[in-house]
Amino acid sequence: MLQNDSLYKRSNTKRLVEFTKLSHDSFKSFIEFDHQVLSEGHLSKKFKEVISIAVAHTTGCPHCIDHHVKQFKKLGGTKEEMAESIMVATALKAGSAMAHSVNTLNAYDEIEDDELYKASYFKRLKELGQLDGERFKAFINFDQQAMKAGLLTVKEKELIAIAVAHTTGCPYCIDIHTKSAKKAKVTKEEVAEAILVATLLKAGSAMSHGVNALNAYDE
């Protein structure tokens, strides 16, 4: 039985400063990266924090969720806006699994194509609707509702979707939502900033789990 059975405590993040001694230059560079990505740019600090919240729900980092929700609230973000961003993250996380069903259909039908990802494969998604229509229809309805304009605009939701898709690793989702974002008048610079927020949060999740490694090592 472990002496300390708790793997996650908010106070554990205090150990992150130990990396300044253990890997000084790399840790210093990470902190600078964090500062640069979350600073005001083509996207506001507040919107970058709402992207961060959504992405943190797909990386599964409780420390990141705790930190970025508090930052978002300080910048005037509402609980309703936060909820909408989480719903987009949920739709994209589920959508990634759904999108990969076309690869499953290809594998089941023994389609011997050396190319595993083609935009045209996505047309097979309708076959899943034929195989399990009621549940497929329920998913499509949820996805459409999550992406509808609310307190967050369609443009903002598409940017969140692009960021999340870069953490789920879904090329179909990246393709679809980037094109939808462009139709919503999103600029390439805004897309780039959203992707960098996703990159930071992916890295931040790994860094956050560093305290678990330190605890395990010192046990």
Buried (B, 14 or more C-beta within 10 A) or exposed (E): EEEEEEEBEEEBBEBBEBBEEEEEEEBEEBBEBBEEBBEEBBBEBBBBBBBBBBBBBBBEBBBBBBBBBEBBEEBEBEEEBBEBBBBBBBBBBBBBEBBBBBBEBBEEEEEEEEEEEEEEBBEBBEEBBEEEEEEBEEBBEBBEEBBEEBEBEBBBBBBBBBBBBBBBEBBBBBBBBBEBBEEBEBEEEBBEBBBBBBBBBBBBBEBBBBBBEBBEEEE
